[in-house]
Amino acid sequence: MATTSNSWAHTAQMPHHFSSSSSSSSSSSSPLYKGFPKRSISLNRKRTTTIQSALQSPSVLHFPKQPYHQQVVAKEVCSNSKPKTATTTQQPPHWNFLQRAASTALDMLEGALVSRESQSPLPKTADPLVQIAGNFAPVPEQPVSHALPVSGTIPSCISGVYVRNGANPLHEPVAGHHFFDGDGMVHAISINDGAASYACRFTETQRLVQEREIGRPVFPKAIGELHGHSGIARLALFYARGALGLLDPSQGIGVANAGLVYFNDRLLAMSEDDMPYQVRITPPGDLETVGRYDFDSQLESTMIAHPKVDPVTGHLHTLSYDVVKKPYLKYFQFSADGKKSPDVEIPLAAPTMMHDFAITENFVVIPDQQVVFKLQEMITGGSPVIYDKNKKSRFGILSKNANNADDIIWVESPDTFCFHLWNAWEEPESDEVVVIGSCMTPPDSIFNECDESLKSVLSEIRLNLKTGESTRRPIISEEVDHVNLEAGMVNRNLLGRKTRYAYLAIAEPWPKVSGFAKVDLFTGEVKKHIYGDRKFGGEPFFLPSSPSGEEDEGYILSYVHNEKTWKSELQIVNAMSLKVEATVTLPSRVPYGFHGTFIDSKHLENQA
């Protein structure tokens, strides 16, 4: 994107719910480096105000050089440079003459669309200046760096690889962009005998491979671009390119940027818009993409980014949702050796945002909430992801081994929206299923611009299977110590069973993470670990020190970024005392990201 300075460092006004009194210096005082493909369509918008944002501190919008074949140029900040105009794609050599002509024509249409879009400001939830500024901006791939500096002592029980996923766009966006839209990149820290190495690589999705060959983004971005009439036009351009053989959407359109799970000797990277991708960890600690993984041709649909592995049975339980046609939702599971069960179609009247769910010892707990997909809203100029206030939120409780949904029990839980569910368990003495989740308001604030500040309240939701009634209460007394808690986990050795502790990111100033909280789910007591002045992190990952130890006996792993020095590190914190045991200094910046997992060295020996 360019303005009179031809720079994404130019600033814009932030909405209230992104603003923070603790924001850092504005982008205009910061260095800017931009490396991105030469052949690119850029969206030029007039900017006259200043971003004051927790997202920008400072703003380094970094589209790095990639080790690929296309030409890459670095753009320097220049106050008198002219805005860029739309240019054509990089035309792969296998295209024939007609395809090249068609590509040029479609590029011209897209250029006209970009020019028209540039006349109106983007919503803040789709503005790259907001969504991927500061340490939300992408980084280049990094080969393995060994013998990293370690402060303190890494506990001897930690041996394996900590991997974390995140959104890292390969190309500069040509239009709207939401943080969730970026290409998947996995960051890996290998730890062995107290020594650590680091690498990060793109997950080579079919989407990334094709866009890398073409030289710019051509697949639609589900959140950032598909709004109103221009969203419909972008879909039409996408399908036209597919019909003409300029791209192949049949091999998957997902970004694999959200979840990671190690199952059946495979590390799987996921986003709910596609099948998983298998990523292999090499002996030196590097990463390589094996490919799109369909569980030996058993999987024919997408999978959500948060499958659950039962710690007792070893089975993987998951959901798949469709936003276009019925069945809108399916449940299935895989045995420990990777054999898939038949799909169980869950009856829903309309497609629902289904980012997460929960399991208990005997049940799966399925949220059917008020954030839904209504593609027809695009016809009237709106977003296809909306908050439906007329819908009643509810939870479905279904046997893990159900063959159909005939016996599903639906329990209403009014005005409940949990983007993530941390755990659930059964309490047979009261005929209840207890669900622990962070209830978010406004429910659609992540996807649609609104004036109300986002609030995420850690809550206990009780679902009575006999009466069909529910109760909900905040676990932490809001009068004493309200804090936004999002992203985190319980001890995964106890997933689906009653747990006392949860380890959750302190999402303040939203959307940054200033530390994490250890919450006693029984008493509401909160103990905090704060990273420090202008240090921010992400999801805290709890790693038990032994399978049979106390529930909170283990360590918290978290990537932390220092916005003063612009350096990143891995912190290893004792989960009992919340004292830092060790800090690993990383060789390059690690952007704020999403979810991760840890793979023990013994399990890596059997990696497929």
C-alpha positions in Angstrom: 0.0 0.0 0.0 1.2 3.5 -0.7 0.4 7.1 0.1 2.2 10.3 -0.7 5.2 8.7 0.9 4.8 5.4 -0.9 5.1 3.7 2.4 3.0 1.5 4.7 4.7 3.4 7.5 2.3 6.2 6.8 -0.3 6.3 9.6 -4.1 6.2 10.1 -6.5 6.7 13.0 -7.1 3.6 15.2 -10.4 2.6 16.7 -10.9 2.8 20.4 -10.7 -0.9 21.0 -7.2 -1.1 19.5 -5.9 2.0 21.3 -3.8 2.0 24.4 -2.2 4.6 26.6 0.8 2.3 26.7 1.3 2.5 22.9 4.8 3.0 21.7 6.3 5.5 19.4 4.5 6.2 16.1 5.7 4.6 13.0 7.0 7.8 11.5 9.9 7.7 13.9 10.9 4.1 13.1 13.0 2.6 10.3 11.2 0.8 7.6 12.3 -2.0 5.4 10.0 -3.5 2.8 11.0 -6.4 0.6 8.3 -7.8 -1.6 7.8 -9.1 -5.1 8.3 -6.6 -7.9 5.1 -7.6 -9.7 2.4 -6.5 -7.3 -0.9 -4.6 -7.3 -0.9 -2.1 -4.5 -3.9 -0.3 -3.0 -3.3 3.4 -2.6 -5.4 5.2 0.1 -5.4 8.7 1.4 -4.1 8.9 5.0 -4.4 12.1 6.9 -4.4 11.1 10.6 -2.1 9.3 13.0 -2.3 5.7 14.3 -2.2 5.5 18.0 -2.2 1.7 18.5 -1.0 -1.1 20.7 -0.3 -2.8 17.4 2.4 -0.3 16.4 5.3 -0.1 18.7 7.3 0.8 16.6 5.8 0.1 13.1 8.2 -2.0 11.0 6.2 -3.3 8.1 8.5 -5.9 6.9 7.9 -7.9 3.7 11.3 -9.7 3.7 13.3 -11.1 0.9 12.4 -14.8 0.4 14.6 -17.5 -0.9 12.5 -18.0 -4.0 13.0 -17.4 -7.7 11.0 -14.3 -8.1 12.7 -10.9 -8.1 12.5 -9.0 -4.8 13.1 -5.3 -4.3 13.6 -3.3 -1.2 11.5 -0.1 -0.9 13.0 2.8 1.0 10.9 5.5 2.6 10.7 8.5 0.4 8.4 11.4 1.1 8.0 12.5 -2.4 7.6 9.2 -4.2 4.5 8.7 -6.4 1.8 6.1 -5.6 2.2 2.8 -7.4 -0.2 1.7 -10.1 -1.5 -1.8 -10.7 0.8 -4.1 -12.6 0.4 -7.6 -14.0 1.3 -10.9 -12.4 4.4 -12.9 -12.9 3.3 -15.2 -15.7 4.5 -18.8 -15.2 6.2 -20.4 -18.2 3.7 -23.3 -18.4 0.8 -20.9 -19.3 -0.1 -20.9 -23.0 -0.8 -17.8 -25.1 -4.5 -17.8 -24.3 -3.9 -18.1 -20.6 -1.4 -15.3 -20.7 -3.9 -13.1 -22.4 -6.6 -14.0 -20.0 -4.3 -13.3 -17.0 -3.5 -9.9 -18.4 -7.3 -9.1 -18.8 -8.1 -10.3 -15.3 -5.3 -8.3 -13.9 -6.7 -5.2 -15.6 -10.1 -5.9 -14.0 -8.5 -6.4 -10.6 -6.6 -3.2 -11.0 -9.8 -1.3 -11.7 -11.3 -3.0 -8.6 -8.3 -1.9 -6.5 -8.6 1.6 -7.8 -12.3 1.8 -6.9 -11.7 0.3 -3.5 -9.0 2.9 -2.8 -11.6 5.6 -2.8 -13.0 4.4 0.6 -11.2 3.8 3.9 -10.8 0.2 5.0 -12.3 -1.0 8.2 -9.7 -1.3 10.9 -10.2 -5.1 11.0 -9.1 -5.3 7.4 -6.5 -2.5 7.2 -2.9 -3.8 6.8 -1.7 -0.7 8.5 -3.5 -1.9 11.6 -3.5 -5.7 11.3 0.2 -6.4 10.4 2.1 -3.4 11.9 4.9 -3.6 14.4 5.7 -7.1 15.6 2.6 -8.4 13.9 4.5 -7.9 10.6 6.1 -10.9 8.8 9.6 -12.1 8.9 11.8 -14.1 6.4 12.5 -17.8 6.8 15.4 -18.6 9.0 17.6 -21.8 8.6 18.7 -23.5 11.8 20.8 -21.4 14.2 22.6 -23.6 16.8 24.1 -23.0 20.2 21.9 -20.0 21.0 22.8 -17.9 24.1 21.0 -19.1 27.2 20.6 -17.1 30.4 20.0 -19.4 33.4 19.6 -23.1 33.1 17.2 -25.0 30.9 15.6 -27.8 33.1 17.0 -31.2 32.2 13.5 -32.6 31.8 12.9 -30.4 28.7 14.2 -32.3 25.7 12.5 -32.0 22.4 11.1 -29.3 20.1 8.7 -26.5 20.9 6.9 -25.4 17.8 4.5 -22.5 17.4 2.3 -21.5 14.4 1.5 -18.0 13.2 0.3 -15.9 10.3 3.2 -14.5 8.1 2.1 -13.2 4.7 4.5 -13.9 1.9 3.3 -11.1 -0.2 2.3 -7.5 0.4 -1.5 -7.4 0.5 -3.1 -5.8 -2.5 -6.3 -4.9 -0.6 -7.8 -5.7 2.7 -5.9 -8.0 5.1 -6.8 -9.4 8.5 -4.1 -10.8 10.8 -5.7 -14.3 10.5 -5.3 -14.2 6.7 -1.5 -14.5 6.6 0.4 -17.6 5.3 1.4 -20.1 7.9 4.9 -20.1 9.4 6.1 -22.5 12.0 8.8 -21.4 14.5 10.7 -24.2 16.2 13.1 -24.2 19.1 14.9 -27.5 19.6 16.3 -28.2 23.1 18.7 -31.0 24.0 21.0 -31.3 27.0 20.5 -27.6 27.9 21.4 -26.3 24.5 18.9 -24.7 22.1 18.6 -24.1 18.3 16.0 -22.1 16.3 14.5 -22.2 12.8 11.4 -20.9 11.1 9.8 -21.9 7.8 6.7 -21.3 5.8 4.3 -24.2 5.7 4.3 -24.9 1.9 0.5 -24.9 1.4 -0.8 -25.3 -2.2 -2.0 -21.7 -1.8 1.5 -20.4 -1.0 3.2 -22.5 -3.7 0.9 -21.1 -6.4 1.0 -17.5 -5.2 4.8 -17.7 -5.0 5.0 -18.9 -8.7 2.5 -16.1 -9.8 4.4 -13.5 -7.8 1.6 -12.0 -5.8 -1.6 -12.9 -3.8 -4.4 -14.2 -6.0 -6.4 -16.4 -3.5 -9.1 -14.4 -1.7 -8.6 -13.6 1.9 -11.6 -14.8 3.8 -11.7 -12.1 6.5 -9.8 -9.2 5.0 -11.2 -9.1 1.5 -14.5 -10.8 1.3 -16.7 -7.8 2.3 -19.6 -6.4 0.2 -19.6 -6.1 -3.5 -15.9 -5.9 -3.9 -15.7 -9.3 -2.0 -18.1 -10.8 -4.6 -16.0 -9.3 -7.4 -12.9 -10.9 -5.9 -14.6 -14.3 -5.6 -15.6 -13.9 -9.3 -12.0 -13.2 -10.3 -10.7 -16.1 -8.3 -13.2 -18.6 -9.9 -12.4 -17.1 -13.3 -8.7 -17.7 -12.8 -9.5 -21.3 -11.6 -11.7 -22.0 -14.6 -9.0 -20.8 -17.0 -6.3 -22.9 -15.4 -4.3 -19.9 -14.0 -4.5 -21.5 -10.5 -5.8 -24.7 -9.0 -8.1 -24.3 -6.0 -8.9 -28.1 -6.0 -5.7 -28.8 -4.1 -6.6 -26.6 -1.2 -7.0 -22.9 -0.4 -6.0 -22.8 3.3 -3.1 -21.1 5.0 -2.4 -23.7 7.8 -1.5 -20.8 10.2 -3.4 -21.5 13.4 -3.1 -24.8 15.2 -0.4 -27.5 15.6 -0.9 -31.0 16.9 1.5 -34.0 17.0 -0.6 -37.1 16.3 0.2 -40.6 15.0 3.9 -39.6 14.6 3.1 -36.5 12.5 3.3 -32.8 13.2 0.2 -31.3 11.6 -0.3 -27.6 10.9 -3.9 -26.5 10.5 -6.4 -23.8 9.8 -10.1 -24.6 9.5 -10.3 -23.7 5.8 -8.4 -26.8 4.6 -7.0 -30.2 5.5 -4.0 -30.3 7.7 -0.4 -30.1 6.4 2.3 -32.4 7.6 5.5 -30.6 8.7 8.6 -32.7 9.4 11.3 -31.7 11.9 14.7 -32.7 10.5 17.4 -34.1 12.7 19.4 -30.8 12.7 16.2 -29.0 13.9 15.0 -27.5 10.6 11.5 -27.7 9.2 10.2 -29.1 5.9 6.7 -29.5 4.6 5.7 -33.0 3.6 2.4 -32.0 2.1 -1.3 -31.8 2.5 -2.3 -34.7 4.7 -5.6 -36.6 4.2 -4.9 -39.4 6.7 -4.2 -41.9 3.9 -7.2 -40.8 1.8 -9.6 -41.2 4.7 -10.2 -37.4 5.1 -12.3 -35.7 2.4 -13.2 -32.4 4.2 -11.5 -29.6 6.1 -10.7 -29.8 9.8 -10.8 -27.1 12.4 -7.6 -25.8 13.9 -8.2 -27.2 17.4 -8.5 -31.0 17.4 -8.4 -32.6 20.8 -6.2 -35.6 21.7 -7.6 -37.6 24.5 -4.7 -38.2 26.9 -6.1 -41.6 28.0 -7.2 -43.2 24.7 -4.8 -41.4 22.4 -7.8 -40.7 20.0 -7.9 -37.4 18.1 -11.4 -35.8 18.1 -12.3 -33.0 15.7 -14.9 -31.1 13.7 -15.3 -29.9 10.2 -17.6 -27.1 9.1 -18.9 -25.9 5.8 -20.2 -22.3 5.2 -21.9 -23.0 1.9 -23.8 -26.3 1.9 -25.2 -28.8 4.3 -24.2 -30.6 6.4 -22.8 -27.4 7.9 -21.0 -29.4 10.7 -19.5 -32.8 11.1 -17.8 -34.6 14.0 -15.4 -37.5 13.6 -12.4 -39.0 15.4 -9.2 -40.9 14.6 -8.0 -43.8 16.6 -4.4 -43.7 18.0 -3.1 -45.4 14.9 -4.9 -43.0 12.5 -8.1 -44.9 11.5 -11.0 -42.5 10.9 -14.5 -43.0 12.2 -17.6 -42.3 10.0 -18.7 -38.7 9.9 -21.5 -37.7 12.3 -23.6 -34.9 10.8 -24.6 -32.3 13.4 -27.9 -30.7 12.6 -27.5 -26.9 12.3 -30.0 -24.5 10.7 -27.2 -22.2 9.5 -23.3 -22.3 9.2 -21.7 -21.2 12.5 -18.2 -20.0 13.4 -16.8 -23.1 15.0 -13.2 -22.3 15.9 -12.9 -24.6 19.0 -14.8 -27.2 21.0 -14.1 -29.4 24.1 -14.0 -33.0 25.1 -14.8 -34.8 28.4 -14.1 -38.4 29.3 -17.2 -39.5 27.4 -18.5 -36.6 25.4 -17.7 -33.9 22.9 -19.0 -30.5 23.7 -19.9 -28.5 20.6 -20.6 -24.7 20.8 -23.3 -23.4 18.5 -23.0 -19.7 19.1 -24.2 -16.4 17.7 -21.3 -15.6 15.3 -22.5 -17.1 12.0 -21.8 -17.0 8.3 -24.3 -15.3 6.1 -22.8 -15.0 2.6 -25.9 -13.1 1.4 -24.8 -10.1 3.6 -22.2 -9.4 0.9 -24.9 -8.6 -1.6 -26.0 -5.7 0.6 -22.4 -4.5 1.2 -21.7 -6.2 4.5 -19.5 -8.8 6.0 -20.3 -12.5 5.6 -19.3 -13.1 9.3 -21.9 -11.5 11.6 -23.3 -11.5 15.1 -26.8 -12.8 15.0 -28.5 -11.4 18.1 -31.7 -13.3 17.3 -30.0 -16.6 17.6 -29.8 -18.5 20.9 -26.3 -19.7 21.9 -26.2 -23.3 23.0 -23.9 -26.3 23.6 -24.4 -29.7 22.1 -23.3 -32.7 24.2 -22.6 -35.8 22.1 -21.1 -39.2 22.9 -17.6 -39.5 21.6 -18.4 -42.8 20.0 -21.8 -41.8 18.5 -22.7 -43.1 15.1 -25.2 -40.3 14.5 -26.5 -37.2 16.2 -29.9 -38.6 17.3 -28.9 -38.5 21.0 -27.2 -35.1 21.1 -28.4 -33.0 24.0 -28.6 -29.3 23.3 -28.4 -26.9 26.3 -29.0 -23.2 25.8 -26.5 -20.7 27.3 -27.8 -17.3 26.5 -25.5 -14.7 25.0 -22.4 -16.9 25.3 -19.6 -16.6 22.8 -16.3 -18.4 23.6 -13.7 -18.2 20.8 -11.7 -20.8 22.8 -12.7 -23.5 25.3 -9.9 -24.4 27.7 -11.3 -27.6 29.2 -14.5 -29.5 30.1 -15.4 -32.4 32.4 -18.3 -34.4 33.8 -19.7 -34.1 37.3 -22.1 -37.1 37.4 -23.3 -36.3 40.9 -25.1 -33.2 39.6 -25.7 -34.5 36.0 -23.6 -31.6 34.7 -20.9 -31.0 32.2 -18.6 -28.2 33.3 -17.1 -26.1 30.5 -14.2 -23.6 31.1 -13.9 -20.9 28.4 -13.2 -17.2 27.8 -16.5 -15.5 27.0 -15.9 -12.6 24.5 -17.9 -9.4 24.0 -18.7 -8.0 21.5 -18.7 -11.5 20.0 -17.7 -10.5 16.5 -15.2 -7.7 17.4 -12.3 -9.8 16.1 -13.9 -9.8 12.6 -15.9 -6.6 12.4 -15.1 -3.0 13.4 -17.0 -1.8 16.5 -16.7 1.0 19.0 -17.1 -1.1 22.1 -13.9 -2.3 23.8 -13.3 -6.1 23.6 -13.7 -8.0 26.9 -12.8 -11.6 27.4 -14.0 -13.1 30.7 -12.8 -16.5 32.0 -16.0 -18.3 32.8 -17.4 -21.5 34.2 -20.4 -22.8 32.3 -22.5 -25.6 33.8 -24.7 -27.6 31.4 -27.3 -29.8 33.2 -28.0 -32.8 31.0 -31.2 -33.7 32.9 -32.9 -30.3 33.1 -31.5 -28.8 30.0 -30.6 -25.7 32.0 -27.3 -23.8 32.2 -25.5 -21.4 34.5 -22.5 -19.2 33.8 -20.2 -17.3 36.2 -16.9 -15.4 36.0 -14.2 -17.4 37.6 -12.3 -14.2 38.6 -14.1 -11.6 40.6 -14.4 -8.7 38.2 -14.6 -6.2 41.1 -11.2 -7.4 42.4 -9.1 -8.3 39.4 -10.7 -8.3 35.9 -8.2 -9.1 33.2 -8.7 -10.2 29.6 -7.6 -13.8 29.3 -7.2 -15.3 25.8 -5.0 -18.0 24.4 -3.6 -20.7 26.7 -4.3 -24.2 28.1 -4.6 -26.6 31.0 -2.3 -29.5 31.7 -3.0 -31.6 28.6 -2.4 -34.8 30.5 -5.7 -34.0 32.2 -7.6 -32.8 29.2 -11.3 -33.7 29.5 -10.9 -34.3 33.2 -11.4 -32.0 36.2 -8.5 -29.6 36.3 -7.6 -26.9 38.9 -5.3 -24.7 37.0 -5.3 -22.9 33.6 -2.5 -20.9 32.1 -3.8 -18.0 30.0 -2.4 -15.1 28.1 -3.1 -11.6 29.6 -4.4 -9.9 26.5 -3.7 -6.4 27.5 -3.3 -3.9 26.0 -5.5 -5.7 23.5 -4.5 -7.3 21.2 -1.0 -7.6 22.7 -0.1 -10.0 25.5 1.8 -8.5 28.4 2.2 -11.7 30.4 0.3 -14.8 31.5 -1.9 -15.7 34.4 -2.0 -18.9 36.4 -5.6 -19.2 37.5 -7.0 -21.4 40.2 -10.3 -22.5 38.6 -11.7 -23.6 42.0 -10.9 -20.4 44.1 -10.5 -17.8 41.4 -7.0 -16.9 42.7 -4.8 -15.3 40.0 -1.0 -15.3 39.9 0.6 -13.3 37.1 3.9 -13.4 35.3 4.4 -10.1 33.5 7.1 -10.0 30.9 8.2 -6.4 31.7 8.4 -3.0 30.2 7.5 -3.1 26.5 7.9 -6.8 26.3 5.0 -8.8 24.9 4.4 -12.5 24.1 1.7 -14.9 23.0 0.1 -18.2 24.1 1.7 -19.6 27.2 2.4 -23.3 26.7 2.4 -25.6 29.8 4.8 -28.5 29.6 4.5 -31.0 32.4 7.8 -32.1 34.0 6.5 -35.6 34.4 3.3 -37.5 33.5 2.6 -38.5 37.2 3.6 -35.2 39.0 1.4 -32.6 40.5 -1.0 -30.9 38.1 1.0 -27.7 38.1 4.4 -29.3 38.2 6.1 -28.2 35.0 7.2 -25.2 33.0 5.6 -22.5 30.9 7.2 -21.8 27.5 6.5 -18.5 25.7 8.0 -16.5 22.9 8.6 -12.9 24.1 9.4 -9.8 22.0 11.1 -6.7 23.4 9.8 -3.7 21.6 12.6 -1.5 22.9 15.4 -3.5 21.5 13.4 -5.3 18.8 14.8 -8.6 19.9 12.9 -11.9 20.7 13.5 -14.6 23.2 12.1 -17.8 24.6 11.2 -17.6 28.3 11.0 -20.8 30.4 9.1 -20.2 33.6 8.5 -22.5 36.5 4.8 -23.1 36.6 4.7 -23.5 40.4 6.8 -20.5 41.5 6.3 -18.4 38.3 10.1 -17.7 38.4 12.1 -17.5 35.1 14.3 -20.6 34.9 16.0 -19.8 31.6 15.9 -17.3 28.7 17.0 -18.3 25.2 18.0 -15.3 23.0 16.8 -15.9 19.5 18.7 -14.9 16.3 15.8 -13.1 14.7 12.5 -11.4 15.4 9.5 -13.7 16.2 6.1 -12.1 15.3 3.2 -12.5 17.7 1.4 -15.6 16.6 -1.1 -18.3 17.5 -0.9 -21.8 18.9 1.9 -24.3 19.6 2.8 -27.7 20.9 5.8 -29.6 22.2 7.2 -32.8 20.8 9.3 -34.9 23.1 12.7 -36.2 21.7 11.5 -39.8 22.2 8.5 -39.2 20.0 10.6 -37.5 17.3 12.5 -40.7 16.9 9.4 -42.3 15.5 8.4 -39.3 13.3 6.8 -40.4 10.0 
